[in-house]
Amino acid sequence: MKKWSNRSWIIRVLIFGIGVLGVGLIFHFKSNSAHSANYGTVTRGDLVQKVTIAGSVNPNRKTVITAPYNGYVRKIFVQIGQHVKEGDPIVSLAQSLKGSVEEIYPMRAPFSGTVVQVLKTEGEYVEQTNSRANGLVRIDDLSRMFVDANSPELEIGKLKEGQEGIVKASAILNRTYHGKIQHISLASREQRDWDRSRVEFPVLIEVTDPDAQLEPGMSVIVDIIANQRPHVLMLNHEYIQKEGEQYFVITEQGVKKEVTLGLQNEEAAEITHGLSEGEKIRQTDFLSLLKEGS
């Protein structure tokens, strides 16, 4: 009997210990959960709204000299990279390779520029054509450089002539360039039947600080500064929630506060009403929102 009493006492002690341990674990996890919650801080700074569009580099002017009649390339007077002046001889053609070069009147440069392509060789037979794809020599005026870009329909309302942006060329990793919008088309670009769902507006951007690295035909990405607000209250989007048409946040103390938003970009939103600088805001629990939605 005494032996059974000892066993009973030991079992009671064990049950009590397990209970205390369980309560401790509950408080421990709750405490860790509270401490591990992510909080954001309402900060003050410059909020910049950007529109990113893609395009390609084009020179101020370009021309491709083509054959005015069928014949042979008699002489090419230029080479790639050479600067030519208006009126300089570029290439001459002849209907026969017999005879002296001096007898053939050469085609000349229509404007000053740089020879960027020599597309044929001396002695090669060429046919009369208006197609640039079958040209002889291409000359570009590199005194000014532009980006021909396309803006999606949803972004075109944010763009205005004179806005500035940053130009990044895929082939040039060691620097970026500055650009300014010169023209925005008032009509969307014509699309083929199979691509009519994509509505884009042509935008012409001048590169204001080009150099020799930036070459015609290069693909670029342009970040246009569409809007900016200096010295405003800001909060990242992951701390802002929406209920109906109203935005709100949950403070560090668990208080729900309605807020009014102003300018927004892909990272943060301007807080025009409802919060003060330095306030700590609880990160949105997206997992709970998904559970509630289901």
Secondary structure as UniProt FT lines:
FT   HELIX           2..36
FT   STRAND          39..41
FT   STRAND          43..65
FT   STRAND          71..76
FT   TURN            80..81
FT   STRAND          83..84
FT   TURN            86..87
FT   STRAND          89..94
FT   HELIX           101..103
FT   STRAND          107..108
FT   STRAND          113..118
FT   TURN            122..123
FT   STRAND          125..126
FT   HELIX           132..134
FT   STRAND          137..152
FT   TURN            153..155
FT   HELIX           156..158
FT   TURN            161..162
FT   STRAND          164..169
FT   TURN            170..171
FT   STRAND          177..184
FT   HELIX           193..195
FT   TURN            196..197
FT   STRAND          200..207
FT   TURN            212..213
FT   TURN            216..217
FT   STRAND          219..236
FT   HELIX           237..239
FT   STRAND          241..243
FT   TURN            244..245
FT   STRAND          246..251
FT   TURN            252..253
FT   STRAND          256..264
FT   STRAND          268..273
FT   TURN            277..278
FT   STRAND          280..282
FT   HELIX           286..293
//
